[in-house]
Amino acid sequence: MTILPWFKDPLAKLADVVHADKLPHALLLSVHEGWGSEALLANIAQVVLGRGPRQDQPLQEFADPDFHWVRSIDKDGETSIVIQIDAIRALNEFVATKVSQGRHKLVVIPQAHRMNRNAANALLKTLEEPVSATCLVLESSQAGRLLPTLRSRCQRLSLRFPRRQAEAWLSETGHVDAIPLLDLVGGGPFAAIALACAQEGGIGPILQQLKTDHGRMAVIEQLARSDDLPNLLRQWYRFALKHLAGSTSRPQQISLIAFADELIDCLRQIDGVKGANSRLLLERLGLLWAVANTS
């Protein structure tokens, strides 16, 4: 299985720990966005279990008796963005089972900061009474949002994200056009590739209506009612970054950066806060976008 260059050393150290039979009961991975957390988790499964998903198979679809991917299901049968207590109860049921093959079992909690309070407290109880031969991996791009008591009970896998390796990897893989975009996306090479390849998609025609106050309110209403709002907001974010990359006006650059920051905060609230007032958030975005395009 392919290992990204910036993960080679941490994975080698983890392999040594596994071979010495000193695998910790809980690992915390603080992976910056755009650096390949999915690939790292698949590599960890290979190291801990001695097997993992196929090269083209998402880890969450990896079916193995000694592997558990934590997720919550909402009332519509869809995967919930917020990790709720039902997911931790399912985790505990898995932890209570015996190892089927090899020496270890593995549990992955993706974006662990999305646990609600009840789920986090339930997981804390699990970590206070660890089960032998089972490793819980908490992965998060926002590890600071986890309860301090949870963080203190996990061993951190030391990760580094050097820009020189990102640039070299992008060059080697034929994504030279993404290198100048690294600063716009916080340094993550996969985020830079996504931005380089981004199309306006469904957000392009919608933004054409933002030139007037009447049009802005129509856009806000259209976006607020959309079932695909998070995806549209991500398209808008990439659209704004492309404008930023091509802008030579310092005032416009400052306005676009302010807009991008506000959009990220808006997306986090819509993604993670139940009952978030999307119309109010979108009104703020519409105003900032208008300012950015008149600077």
Secondary structure, DSSP 8 states (H G I E B T S, - for coil): ----GGGHHHHHHHHHHHHTT---SEEEEE--TTS-HHHHHHHHHHHHHS----TTS-GGG---TTEEE--EE-TTSSEESSB-HHHHHHHHHHHTS---SSS-EEEEETTGGGB-HHHHHHHHHHHHS--TTEEEEEEES-GGGS-HHHHTTSEE------HHHHHHHHHHTT-GGGGGGGGGGTT-HHHHHHHHH---TTHHHHHGGGGSHHHHHHHHHHHHH-TTHHHHHHHHHHHHHHHHHH---HHHHHHHHHHHHHHHHHHHHHHHSTT--HHHHHHHHHHHHHHHTT-
